[in-house]
């Protein structure tokens, strides 16, 4: 859309990313992230499905996604979406939480007062405000969320779902062979299912298709390569996409930015450092 705004800001001191989308109508298909996402809606209304549970999310709601939480969303009011979030890596979260990775059992906190704290933090990152002020807001936000919403029965964010061994085998195979062409027949032979049994079992377990799981892995790997300054065509090849056009289309569909936009953010950061 003509009035869309899609921005990414890096904060090298806090080691987090801050995204902002304004005026978008984009649908986000089922996917996951390899980091924590803390976000909120400023305008618009969306249907969110996370780990198989459905929510209607509204302005003021705070969203929490653990690493590997599978989720999707789309607009339901035919209005554009304004959304902000920060991405917190596993390493940063572990350092903050004294070596432990918290698991947030609640993905949606309705009309929550911490939304204002997150909004202040996001604005301070975008405007490059005083570092101590940013750190105080970051500390307040994470400490409050961890103290109030951590599920202490889960010891590690990666150990949340007790996967069926066959599905775990397929996931591991996809994670190891993302740069190659992978077929349903290949995956089916791996665990002795027919392809229809595989699709049903995988989707029942993971709430995502094997294809979307593979494409999510590819995009996450592509982000790592772009952050290192790898040329777009090389990223497409190394992550198993058939061509750069297909890669660019899928990257924007999942990340909300084009690969070139994403690459340029990190390129500018290297030039300024």
Secondary structure, 3 states (H helix, E strand, C coil): CCCCEEEEEEECCCCEEEEEEEEECCCEEEECCCCEEEEEEEECCEEEEECCEEEEECCCCEEEECCCCCEEEEECCCCCEEEEEEEECHHHHHHHCCCCCCCECCCEECCCCHHHHHHHHHHHHHCCCCHHHHHHHHHHHHHHHHHHHECCCCCCHHHCCCCCHHHHHHHHHHHHCCCCCCCHHHHHHHHCCCHHHHHHHHHHHHCCCHHHHHHHHHHHHHHHHHHCCCCHHHHHHHCCCCCHHHHHHHHHHHHCCCHHHHHHHHHHHHHHC
